[in-house]
């Protein structure tokens, strides 16, 4: 009788322990960083001179991002892209009287800062950095 009770207790302990052990072995996918908010962006020429500083507003839905900025001439520039891990990529279009002008951004995120390059239409690339406003 005592052996039966010991087996029942052992079976109950195993039934309670095994599921938690199995759950502990399943890795959780990495959380997509939150970039939503206002970022202060500084673009630099290939020679290192500051081209412009402006605020960029990011909204985010999982890995999809939308970005808007006010250009130095006062027009709103909008774009969209993606965030995968610590890598961001987005394209923005500035409508002009002659033609639409596009900017292609690629960035690496490090906490509340990002750094990267921007393709400025057919004029080449510039580097940029951004700091998230608190």
Secondary structure, DSSP 8 states (H G I E B T S, - for coil): -HHHHHHHHHHHHHHHHHHHHHHHHS----------EEEEEEEE-TTS-EEEEEEEEEEEETTEEEEEEE-TTS-EEEEEEEEETTEEEEEEEEE-SS-EEEEEEEEEEETTEEEEEEEETTS-EEEEEEEE--
